[in-house]
Amino acid sequence: MKIATLNELKKRLMGLSQEELVRLCIKLARYKKENKELLNYLLFETGDEERYINSIKEEVEKEFKAINKSSLYLAKKTIRRILRLVKKYSKYSGHKETELELLIFFCQQLKETKLPIKDSKVLTNLYQRQIQTAKKALSTLHEDLQFDFKDHITSLEL
């Protein structure tokens, strides 16, 4: 099956009626959970980015509190799952400020877990990679925003 380009899809969607568009959106939302989450963000969360960020932070904080610290293996699996959530939600937003704020919060939470990050090569690499990603996102922001976030990032470095 040949997949149409975005431009071809856009042209086709422009020719559809409002009812047909709604039907297609509902079908997409029913088909996959990620589509439903993205549609939810686009319809309800885009107007208040700060509330969206805070709700994600609450969820991330709750997940970090539920980490099984008795086994480093299980802790690493949970941390990777939390990171996937952070990446997915920041991708929905598409704002670099949101991505940066969520990455900084993730790193702060990881540091506060008191897990032996320096003793585990996997956790060290994961943590350092997120710091590098945050620095890369920081470099794309306006100078005033860079100044605000720079101190947070430097305080997180190991």
C-alpha positions in Angstrom: 0.0 0.0 0.0 1.4 3.4 -1.0 1.1 6.1 1.6 0.1 9.5 0.4 2.3 12.5 1.2 1.2 15.2 3.7 0.5 17.6 0.9 -1.8 15.1 -0.8 -3.6 14.3 2.5 -4.0 18.0 3.1 -5.6 18.6 -0.3 -7.9 15.7 0.2 -9.0 16.8 3.7 -9.7 20.4 2.4 -12.3 18.9 0.1 -14.2 17.1 2.8 -17.3 18.4 4.6 -17.2 19.2 8.3 -19.2 16.1 9.2 -16.8 13.9 7.3 -13.8 15.5 9.1 -15.4 14.9 12.5 -16.1 11.3 11.5 -12.4 10.8 10.5 -11.1 12.4 13.6 -13.3 10.2 15.8 -12.1 7.1 13.9 -8.5 8.1 14.3 -9.0 8.7 18.0 -10.7 5.3 18.4 -7.9 3.6 16.5 -5.0 4.4 18.7 -4.5 5.8 22.2 -1.8 8.2 21.1 -4.1 9.7 18.5 -6.7 10.3 21.2 -4.2 11.9 23.5 -2.9 14.2 20.8 -6.5 15.2 19.8 -7.2 15.8 23.5 -4.2 18.1 23.7 -5.1 20.0 20.5 -8.7 20.5 21.6 -8.5 21.1 25.3 -4.9 21.9 26.4 -3.4 24.3 23.7 -5.0 27.4 25.3 -3.3 26.9 28.7 0.2 25.5 28.2 1.1 26.2 31.9 -1.7 24.0 33.1 -0.7 21.3 30.7 2.9 21.4 32.0 1.7 21.3 35.6 -0.5 18.3 34.9 2.4 16.4 33.3 4.7 17.3 36.2 2.1 15.9 38.7 2.0 12.7 36.7 5.8 12.4 36.5 6.1 13.1 40.2 3.6 10.4 41.0 5.5 7.9 38.8 8.8 8.7 40.4 7.3 8.2 43.9 6.1 4.7 42.7 9.6 3.6 41.6 10.7 0.3 43.1 14.1 1.2 44.7 14.8 -2.3 45.9 16.0 -3.4 42.5 18.1 -1.1 40.3 16.9 -3.1 37.3 13.2 -2.4 38.0 14.0 1.2 38.8 15.8 1.7 35.4 12.8 0.2 33.6 10.4 2.6 35.4 12.7 5.6 34.7 12.8 4.8 31.0 9.0 4.5 31.0 8.7 7.9 32.7 11.1 9.4 30.1 9.0 8.0 27.3 6.0 9.8 28.8 7.9 13.1 29.1 9.1 12.8 25.5 5.6 11.9 24.2 3.9 14.8 26.0 6.5 17.3 25.0 6.1 16.1 21.4 2.4 16.8 21.5 3.1 20.4 22.6 5.8 21.1 20.0 7.1 24.1 22.1 10.8 24.0 23.0 10.0 25.8 26.3 7.7 23.0 27.3 10.2 20.3 26.2 12.9 22.1 28.2 10.8 22.6 31.3 9.7 18.9 31.3 13.3 17.6 30.8 14.6 19.8 33.6 11.8 18.5 35.9 12.5 14.9 34.9 16.2 15.4 35.7 15.4 17.0 39.0 13.1 14.2 40.0 15.7 11.6 38.9 18.3 13.3 41.0 16.0 13.5 44.0 15.3 9.7 43.9 18.6 9.1 45.7 19.3 6.2 43.3 23.0 5.6 42.7 23.1 7.3 39.3 26.9 7.6 39.3 27.3 3.9 40.1 25.1 2.8 37.2 26.5 3.4 33.7 23.0 3.1 32.2 21.5 5.7 34.5 24.5 8.0 34.1 24.3 7.8 30.3 20.5 8.3 30.4 20.8 11.3 32.7 23.7 12.9 30.7 21.8 12.4 27.5 18.8 14.3 28.9 21.1 17.1 30.0 22.5 17.3 26.5 19.0 17.3 25.0 18.0 20.1 27.4 21.1 22.2 26.4 20.3 21.6 22.7 16.7 22.8 23.3 18.0 25.7 25.3 20.2 26.9 22.4 17.1 27.3 20.2 15.3 29.6 22.6 15.3 33.4 22.8 18.1 34.9 24.9 15.8 36.0 27.7 14.4 32.5 28.1 18.0 31.0 27.8 19.0 33.1 30.8 16.0 31.8 32.8 16.7 28.1 32.1 20.5 28.1 32.1 20.9 28.1 35.9 18.5 25.2 36.2 20.5 23.1 33.8 23.9 23.9 35.3 22.6 23.0 38.8 21.6 19.6 37.4 25.0 18.6 36.0 26.7 15.7 37.8 
